[in-house]
Amino acid sequence: MKRTMIALTVAAGALFPAIASAQGVVGGADQGAREGGRAAGPVGAIVGGTVGGVVGGVNGVLGIDQRPRFRTYVAGQHRASYQYRDNLAVGVVLPAEGVTYYDVPAEYGASNYRYTVVNGRTVLVEPGTRRIVEIVE
């Protein structure tokens, strides 16, 4: 048991740089599980998935370093702001009509998502569901 814990700790430490570059909780968990599985088998996949999910959640979809640059990019686009009456939060599904969704430039590494401006705030959404995955602060 002690050897397993030591191996998992070493595997998690070795995986941290790769996991840190993952995007969001889902991306981080997925990448962490893959890398953990390669490094330490099934148990490593479990630990890697957990660590990756936590790191991905901290970094968000864009990553900490990308947010200020992306906010500046969006501000320069002068997009109209959609007025949403309810509480704006991650997980909210925006309406199909009345909101304009824009492609995220490839340089930001979130090309699977779209962005829009809601109540003066930039948000990233999943294109198929229109669910907010990140409020870019």
NULO-409130 format. One record per residue: residue in one letter; x, y, z of N, C-alpha, C in turn; residue number from 1. Coordinates in pm, 1 decimal, padded with zeros to 6 digits, always signed. Layout:
N
   r        nc1        nc2        nc3       cac1       cac2       cac3        cc1        cc2        cc3     k
   a          X          Y          Z          X          Y          Z          X          Y          Z   NUM
...
END
This chain:
137
   r        nc1        nc2        nc3       cac1       cac2       cac3        cc1        cc2        cc3     k
   m   +00082.8   -00118.9   +00000.0   +00000.0   +00000.0   +00000.0   +00086.9   +00124.9   +00000.0     1
   k   +00192.8   +00121.7   +00083.4   +00282.6   +00236.2   +00091.6   +00352.1   +00260.2   -00042.0     2
   r   +00394.3   +00154.4   -00108.2   +00459.4   +00167.1   -00239.0   +00363.7   +00226.3   -00341.8     3
   t   +00238.2   +00184.9   -00336.4   +00137.7   +00236.5   -00430.1   +00121.7   +00386.3   -00412.2     4
   m   +00113.3   +00432.2   -00288.4   +00097.6   +00575.3   -00261.8   +00219.3   +00653.7   -00309.8     5
   i   +00337.4   +00600.0   -00286.9   +00459.3   +00667.0   -00333.2   +00460.1   +00673.5   -00485.4     6
   a   +00424.9   +00564.3   -00550.8   +00420.9   +00561.5   -00697.1   +00319.0   +00661.4   -00751.3     7
   l   +00204.6   +00670.4   -00685.6   +00102.0   +00764.6   -00730.1   +00147.3   +00908.6   -00712.4     8
   t   +00214.7   +00935.9   -00602.1   +00264.1   +01070.7   -00578.2   +00368.0   +01108.5   -00683.4     9
   v   +00458.2   +01017.3   -00713.2   +00559.1   +01042.1   -00816.4   +00492.4   +01060.3   -00952.3    10
   a   +00395.4   +00976.2   -00984.0   +00325.8   +00986.1   -01113.0   +00251.7   +01119.2   -01123.9    11
   a   +00184.4   +01159.5   -01017.7   +00111.6   +01286.0   -01020.9   +00208.2   +01402.5   -01038.9    12
   g   +00321.2   +01399.4   -00969.9   +00420.9   +01505.5   -00983.5   +00479.5   +01511.7   -01124.1    13
   a   +00501.7   +01395.3   -01183.9   +00555.5   +01391.5   -01319.5   +00453.8   +01439.7   -01421.1    14
   l   +00326.6   +01419.6   -01392.5   +00221.0   +01457.0   -01486.5   +00181.8   +01603.6   -01476.8    15
   f   +00212.8   +01669.1   -01366.2   +00162.7   +01804.2   -01343.3   +00191.9   +01900.3   -01458.2    16
   p   +00313.0   +01905.1   -01515.5   +00335.3   +01999.2   -01625.5   +00244.5   +01973.2   -01745.9    17
   a   +00222.5   +01848.0   -01779.1   +00135.4   +01816.5   -01892.9   -00009.2   +01849.8   -01862.2    18
   i   -00050.3   +01822.3   -01739.7   -00188.3   +01847.6   -01700.3   -00215.0   +01996.9   -01693.1    19
   a   -00117.8   +02073.8   -01649.8   -00136.8   +02217.9   -01632.4   -00171.0   +02287.0   -01763.6    20
   s   -00130.2   +02229.8   -01875.6   -00161.1   +02292.9   -02003.1   -00297.4   +02251.7   -02057.3    21
   a   -00366.2   +02160.5   -01989.9   -00497.6   +02115.7   -02034.7   -00599.3   +02227.5   -02020.1    22
   q   -00707.3   +02219.6   -02097.0   -00806.9   +02325.9   -02097.3   -00931.6   +02283.7   -02022.4    23
   g   -00960.5   +02350.8   -01912.6   -01083.2   +02328.1   -01839.0   -01081.6   +02199.0   -01759.2    24
   v   -01185.8   +02180.9   -01681.5   -01197.7   +02063.7   -01595.4   -01203.9   +01936.2   -01678.7    25
   v   -01288.4   +01935.9   -01780.3   -01303.7   +01815.0   -01861.8   -01175.0   +01782.5   -01935.5    26
   g   -01116.0   +01882.8   -01998.2   -00989.7   +01861.0   -02070.2   -00879.4   +01817.5   -01976.4    27
   g   -00872.3   +01880.1   -01859.3   -00769.5   +01843.7   -01762.1   -00788.1   +01703.1   -01710.2    28
   a   -00911.8   +01666.3   -01679.0   -00938.7   +01531.7   -01628.3   -00908.5   +01426.9   -01734.1    29
   d   -00947.6   +01453.7   -01856.1   -00923.6   +01359.3   -01964.9   -00774.2   +01340.7   -01988.7    30
   q   -00702.8   +01451.3   -02001.3   -00559.1   +01442.3   -02026.2   -00487.5   +01380.1   -01907.0    31
   g   -00526.8   +01417.2   -01785.7   -00464.7   +01360.1   -01666.6   -00484.9   +01210.1   -01657.2    32
   a   -00605.5   +01163.7   -01691.2   -00633.4   +01019.9   -01687.3   -00548.9   +00945.3   -01790.6    33
   r   -00537.8   +01001.8   -01910.2   -00456.3   +00936.3   -02014.6   -00310.4   +00926.8   -01972.8    34
   e   -00255.5   +01041.0   -01926.7   -00114.7   +01043.6   -01887.0   -00090.9   +00956.7   -01763.2    35
   g   -00183.2   +00961.9   -01667.2   -00170.0   +00879.8   -01546.7   -00176.2   +00731.7   -01579.0    36
   g   -00264.6   +00694.5   -01672.2   -00275.7   +00555.2   -01713.7   -00147.8   +00505.3   -01778.0    37
   r   -00086.5   +00591.3   -01858.8   +00040.0   +00552.7   -01922.7   +00151.6   +00538.5   -01819.4    38
   a   +00153.5   +00627.0   -01719.8   +00263.0   +00627.7   -01623.1   +00247.2   +00521.8   -01514.3    39
   a   +00122.8   +00498.2   -01469.7   +00106.2   +00411.2   -01352.9   -00014.2   +00318.8   -01363.0    40
   g   -00062.7   +00291.4   -01481.7   -00172.5   +00197.6   -01497.5   -00306.1   +00253.2   -01452.1    41
   p   -00401.5   +00165.9   -01421.4   -00536.9   +00209.8   -01386.3   -00544.1   +00302.9   -01265.8    42
   v   -00464.6   +00275.7   -01163.5   -00466.8   +00361.5   -01046.0   -00410.7   +00498.9   -01082.3    43
   g   -00308.1   +00500.6   -01165.7   -00251.7   +00627.3   -01211.7   -00352.3   +00706.9   -01291.7    44
   a   -00436.5   +00638.9   -01367.9   -00540.3   +00706.5   -01445.5   -00639.7   +00775.7   -01352.6    45
   i   -00672.0   +00710.9   -01242.2   -00766.4   +00770.4   -01146.7   -00705.4   +00894.8   -01083.0    46
   v   -00582.8   +00882.1   -01036.0   -00515.6   +00995.9   -00973.1   -00492.9   +01106.5   -01075.3    47
   g   -00445.7   +01070.7   -01193.1   -00420.2   +01170.8   -01297.0   -00545.9   +01243.8   -01338.2    48
   g   -00656.3   +01172.1   -01347.7   -00783.4   +01235.4   -01383.1   -00828.2   +01334.5   -01278.2    49
   t   -00810.7   +01298.4   -01152.0   -00849.6   +01388.0   -01042.5   -00762.0   +01512.4   -01040.2    50
   v   -00631.6   +01494.5   -01047.0   -00539.4   +01607.7   -01046.5   -00563.1   +01695.0   -01168.7    51
   g   -00580.9   +01632.4   -01283.6   -00604.3   +01707.7   -01406.9   -00732.0   +01789.5   -01401.7    52
   g   -00836.1   +01733.5   -01343.4   -00961.7   +01806.5   -01330.7   -00947.3   +01928.8   -01242.7    53
   v   -00874.2   +01914.3   -01133.6   -00853.2   +02027.7   -01043.5   -00771.5   +02135.7   -01112.4    54
   v   -00660.6   +02096.4   -01175.5   -00575.7   +02194.0   -01243.2   -00650.7   +02259.1   -01358.5    55
   g   -00724.3   +02180.5   -01434.8   -00801.4   +02236.3   -01545.4   -00907.1   +02333.5   -01497.9    56
   g   -00967.3   +02304.5   -01382.1   -01067.1   +02395.5   -01327.2   -01007.5   +02527.3   -01284.3    57
   v   -00885.9   +02522.8   -01232.9   -00817.9   +02645.5   -01192.8   -00780.2   +02726.1   -01316.2    58
   n   -00727.9   +02660.3   -01418.3   -00685.4   +02730.2   -01539.0   -00802.0   +02778.9   -01622.7    59
   g   -00913.6   +02708.8   -01621.7   -01026.2   +02744.4   -01705.9   -01002.2   +02701.9   -01849.0    60
   v   -01094.1   +02736.1   -01936.2   -01083.5   +02697.2   -02076.8   -00968.1   +02770.4   -02144.0    61
   l   -00956.9   +02900.0   -02120.0   -00852.7   +02979.3   -02184.1   -00716.6   +02965.4   -02117.9    62
   g   -00713.4   +02938.1   -01992.1   -00587.4   +02940.0   -01919.1   -00563.8   +03078.9   -01862.4    63
   i   -00493.2   +03083.6   -01755.1   -00472.7   +03207.8   -01682.4   -00401.9   +03312.2   -01767.3    64
   d   -00302.2   +03273.0   -01843.1   -00223.9   +03368.5   -01922.1   -00299.8   +03423.0   -02042.5    65
   q   -00396.9   +03348.9   -02091.6   -00470.5   +03390.2   -02211.8   -00580.9   +03491.2   -02182.8    66
   r   -00635.9   +03492.0   -02063.7   -00754.1   +03573.5   -02034.1   -00736.4   +03722.5   -02061.1    67
   p   -00631.0   +03787.6   -02008.6   -00619.4   +03931.7   -02033.6   -00608.2   +03964.0   -02182.6    68
   r   -00531.6   +03884.7   -02253.9   -00513.8   +03907.4   -02397.6   -00645.0   +03886.3   -02472.2    69
   f   -00721.8   +03785.2   -02433.1   -00849.8   +03758.9   -02499.0   -00950.1   +03869.9   -02468.5    70
   r   -00952.3   +03917.5   -02344.5   -01041.2   +04029.8   -02309.9   -01008.9   +04152.2   -02395.6    71
   t   -00879.4   +04179.6   -02413.2   -00838.1   +04292.9   -02496.4   -00882.6   +04271.4   -02640.7    72
   y   -00868.5   +04149.2   -02690.1   -00912.4   +04116.6   -02825.7   -01062.1   +04143.4   -02841.8    73
   v   -01142.4   +04092.9   -02749.4   -01288.1   +04108.7   -02758.0   -01326.4   +04256.1   -02749.0    74
   a   -01262.3   +04330.3   -02658.4   -01292.5   +04474.0   -02645.3   -01265.0   +04545.6   -02777.4    75
   g   -01160.0   +04506.7   -02846.8   -01126.3   +04567.4   -02975.5   -01224.4   +04534.2   -03086.2    76
   q   -01303.7   +04428.7   -03067.2   -01401.9   +04388.5   -03167.8   -01531.4   +04469.0   -03157.6    77
   h   -01552.5   +04536.8   -03045.6   -01671.7   +04619.9   -03023.2   -01801.7   +04543.1   -03048.0    78
   r   -01812.5   +04426.3   -02985.7   -01932.0   +04342.8   -02999.4   -02045.9   +04398.3   -02914.5    79
   a   -02165.9   +04389.5   -02968.1   -02284.5   +04431.3   -02891.9   -02305.0   +04335.1   -02775.5    80
   s   -02355.1   +04386.7   -02664.6   -02377.6   +04306.0   -02545.8   -02523.7   +04263.3   -02539.9    81
   y   -02544.7   +04133.1   -02521.9   -02679.1   +04078.9   -02503.5   -02719.3   +04101.5   -02358.4    82
   q   -02840.6   +04146.8   -02335.4   -02888.1   +04170.6   -02199.2   -02963.7   +04046.9   -02149.3    83
   y   -02905.4   +03982.7   -02049.7   -02962.1   +03861.5   -01990.3   -03020.3   +03898.8   -01855.1    84
   r   -03144.4   +03864.8   -01830.7   -03214.0   +03910.2   -01709.2   -03184.4   +03827.2   -01584.9    85
   d   -03149.7   +03700.3   -01603.1   -03124.0   +03614.1   -01487.6   -02978.2   +03623.9   -01444.3    86
   n   -02943.6   +03547.4   -01340.7   -02806.8   +03544.0   -01289.9   -02714.0   +03480.3   -01393.3    87
   l   -02610.1   +03549.9   -01430.9   -02513.2   +03499.3   -01528.6   -02410.2   +03414.1   -01456.1    88
   a   -02398.3   +03287.4   -01495.9   -02306.0   +03195.6   -01428.7   -02265.3   +03085.1   -01524.4    89
   v   -02154.5   +03019.9   -01493.7   -02112.8   +02902.1   -01569.1   -02223.8   +02798.3   -01557.6    90
   g   -02258.5   +02736.6   -01669.2   -02364.3   +02636.0   -01672.4   -02495.4   +02688.2   -01727.3    91
   v   -02512.3   +02819.7   -01730.5   -02634.9   +02879.2   -01784.5   -02639.4   +02852.2   -01935.1    92
   v   -02757.4   +02816.8   -01984.6   -02776.9   +02796.6   -02128.7   -02839.2   +02923.5   -02184.8    93
   l   -02769.0   +02984.8   -02278.8   -02817.3   +03107.8   -02341.1   -02918.1   +03075.4   -02450.5    94
   p   -03004.0   +03169.8   -02484.1   -03105.4   +03144.9   -02587.0   -03044.2   +03125.0   -02726.1    95
   a   -03116.9   +03052.2   -02809.1   -03071.9   +03027.4   -02946.9   -03087.7   +03152.5   -03032.6    96
   e   -03185.3   +03233.6   -03000.6   -03211.3   +03352.9   -03081.2   -03184.8   +03478.5   -02999.9    97
   g   -03136.8   +03580.8   -03068.8   -03111.4   +03708.4   -03004.8   -02968.4   +03725.5   -02957.1    98
   v   -02892.9   +03618.0   -02951.7   -02752.8   +03623.3   -02909.4   -02666.7   +03589.6   -03030.5    99
   t   -02564.0   +03668.0   -03052.4   -02471.4   +03639.1   -03162.0   -02346.7   +03573.4   -03102.6   100
   y   -02309.7   +03459.1   -03159.8   -02193.5   +03384.2   -03114.1   -02082.3   +03398.4   -03216.6   101
   y   -01958.8   +03415.6   -03168.3   -01844.4   +03438.6   -03255.1   -01739.6   +03329.9   -03234.0   102
   d   -01663.9   +03300.6   -03339.3   -01555.1   +03203.6   -03329.5   -01442.5   +03260.2   -03243.3   103
   v   -01380.7   +03173.7   -03164.8   -01261.6   +03211.1   -03088.4   -01142.6   +03189.3   -03181.0   104
   p   -01059.9   +03291.9   -03201.9   -00942.0   +03273.2   -03287.9   -00853.5   +03159.7   -03237.5   105
   a   -00794.5   +03086.9   -03330.4   -00712.9   +02969.5   -03297.6   -00598.2   +03000.9   -03202.0   106
   e   -00545.7   +03120.8   -03205.8   -00431.6   +03156.1   -03121.4   -00462.2   +03148.0   -02971.8   107
   y   -00589.4   +03143.4   -02935.0   -00626.8   +03135.6   -02793.7   -00648.3   +02991.9   -02747.3   108
   g   -00640.9   +02896.7   -02836.3   -00648.2   +02756.5   -02798.1   -00783.5   +02707.4   -02751.4   109
   a   -00889.2   +02777.3   -02787.0   -01023.7   +02736.0   -02744.4   -01117.3   +02733.2   -02864.8   110
   s   -01066.9   +02684.7   -02976.1   -01144.5   +02689.8   -03100.6   -01267.0   +02598.4   -03100.0   111
   n   -01280.5   +02512.0   -03000.0   -01400.2   +02428.2   -02989.1   -01517.6   +02505.2   -02930.1   112
   y   -01491.8   +02627.0   -02886.2   -01593.7   +02708.9   -02820.6   -01623.1   +02832.9   -02903.1   113
   r   -01730.0   +02901.3   -02866.8   -01764.7   +03030.5   -02925.8   -01767.2   +03130.6   -02811.6   114
   y   -01762.9   +03258.7   -02845.8   -01774.8   +03358.9   -02741.3   -01884.9   +03456.6   -02776.7   115
   t   -01932.7   +03524.6   -02676.1   -02028.9   +03631.9   -02693.0   -02012.3   +03725.9   -02574.6   116
   v   -02081.4   +03838.8   -02581.1   -02077.2   +03934.2   -02470.8   -02217.7   +03940.8   -02411.7   117
   v   -02225.8   +03916.6   -02281.0   -02353.9   +03915.5   -02210.6   -02342.6   +04009.4   -02090.3   118
   n   -02434.6   +04105.0   -02082.8   -02433.1   +04202.2   -01973.3   -02295.8   +04267.4   -01957.3   119
   g   -02229.7   +04291.5   -02070.0   -02098.8   +04356.8   -02069.7   -01983.2   +04266.3   -02034.4   120
   r   -02008.1   +04135.7   -02018.2   -01903.9   +04039.7   -01981.1   -01883.6   +03939.3   -02093.7   121
   t   -01758.1   +03907.9   -02120.9   -01726.2   +03808.8   -02223.8   -01745.6   +03669.4   -02166.4   122
   v   -01816.7   +03584.3   -02241.2   -01837.5   +03446.3   -02197.5   -01801.1   +03350.6   -02310.1   123
   l   -01751.1   +03234.4   -02273.0   -01727.2   +03126.1   -02368.0   -01841.3   +03027.0   -02356.0   124
   v   -01888.9   +02977.7   -02469.9   -02001.3   +02884.0   -02469.8   -01969.2   +02762.7   -02556.8   125
   e   -02031.1   +02650.5   -02521.6   -02025.2   +02532.0   -02607.5   -02119.8   +02558.1   -02724.1   126
   p   -02072.2   +02543.1   -02846.9   -02156.9   +02578.6   -02961.8   -02285.4   +02497.5   -02973.6   127
   g   -02282.3   +02369.7   -02945.8   -02401.0   +02286.2   -02963.0   -02509.2   +02310.0   -02859.4   128
   t   -02467.9   +02341.9   -02738.4   -02564.5   +02356.8   -02629.4   -02588.3   +02501.7   -02589.2   129
   r   -02499.5   +02590.9   -02628.1   -02502.0   +02732.3   -02589.7   -02483.8   +02749.3   -02438.6   130
   r   -02425.6   +02649.8   -02374.3   -02401.8   +02651.9   -02230.6   -02272.8   +02729.3   -02202.7   131
   i   -02278.7   +02821.1   -02106.7   -02159.3   +02898.0   -02068.7   -02062.2   +02805.7   -01997.5   132
   v   -01937.6   +02802.1   -02047.3   -01834.5   +02720.5   -01985.2   -01732.5   +02804.9   -01910.9   133
   e   -01726.7   +02934.4   -01943.6   -01634.9   +03022.0   -01871.6   -01678.2   +03166.1   -01888.0   134
   i   -01673.3   +03240.0   -01778.4   -01691.3   +03384.7   -01783.1   -01550.7   +03441.8   -01775.1   135
   v   -01510.0   +03511.0   -01878.4   -01372.2   +03558.6   -01889.2   -01357.2   +03686.0   -01806.7   136
   e   -01293.9   +03674.0   -01691.6   -01276.2   +03787.0   -01599.4   -01137.1   +03843.6   -01611.0   137
END
